[in-house]
Structure formats: C-alpha cells, structure tokens
Amino acid sequence: MMKPSMSRRDFIILSTRVMLGAGALLGLGGLVRYFSHEPDQGPPSMFDLGDESSFSNGSRTLRSDIPAMIVNRNGKIAAYSLTCTHLGCTVEEDKESKGFRCPCHGSAFDADGKVLNGPAQDPLKELRVEITGENKLMVYTE
C-alpha cells in the first residue's frame, strides 16, 4: 500500500488557507465594487417651463413631471411643490376647494398651500420661480 504524499493535517491546513484566500478575494471584490459605485443623480432641480406669457393671469397649471402647481395670480407667478409635508405622498388637485388633498392620509391644503386639516403640520413648499431675461419661466425645486 502506498503512503499518501500529504498528511491529513497538511491537507486541512492547505484547504483552510485556500478557502480563506478565496473569501478574502471575494470580499475585496465586493469592497471595490461598493466604493466605485456612482450614486443616482436623482431628479433634476431646475425646470424650464417655457415662455412666461403661456401662464396667463388666473391660470393654474399642474406639472406632474416636477411635481408642482404653477399659479398666476394678478401677474405674480408662484409654484408649489405637490409633495405632501406629512409623509411625502404626491397631493392631488381638489377642484371643489381649488386646493390640494393628499390621497394617502387625507391632509388638505388651500390654493396657497396652507394646511386646512392634517395630519400634515407644515404648508406645501413654495418653489423658487425665476423669469430670465428672455422671459423664460424657471422653477427650482431645491
């Protein structure tokens, strides 16, 4: 009978080292991938809404891509975020009250974004509106 060239002890030591080395390489590969990950840029924070004259006096324009409501009151253009201040659901226009209502938890807001009833405590965020030198209407969400 032939004597094995490697003892059982040596085989266990060698296989343990191989397994630990493979685990270390896999872990190192995961770390490299983790640190080289490019985070999502998220939605844009600046929106070109076109010519200012397209928002006539008394108009209310819903923009679901932002999401925002653009309102022109007596020549003053304002924009309100349609994100509920309670838990971040997108509020819907309430045609009856000319305000907004959250479909998730029932918060209601008036046409100026002020809270009519909760659970939301804070008004809808008024977004920054800018009119450029070329009469373009810009809305900034941040």
HELIX and SHEET records of a PDB file:
HELIX    1   1 ARG A    8  PHE A   35  1                                  28    
HELIX    2   2 GLU A   52  SER A   54  5                                   3    
SHEET    1   A 6 MET A  46  ASP A  51  0                                        
SHEET    2   A 6 LYS A 136  TYR A 140 -1                                        
SHEET    3   A 6 GLU A 126  ILE A 131 -1                                        
SHEET    4   A 6 LYS A  76  SER A  81 -1                                        
SHEET    5   A 6 ALA A  68  ARG A  73 -1                                        
SHEET    6   A 6 ARG A  60  ARG A  63 -1                                        
SHEET    1   B 4 GLU A  92  ASP A  94  0                                        
SHEET    2   B 4 GLY A  99  ARG A 101 -1                                        
SHEET    3   B 4 ALA A 108  PHE A 109 -1                                        
SHEET    4   B 4 VAL A 115  ASN A 117 -1                                        
END                                                                             
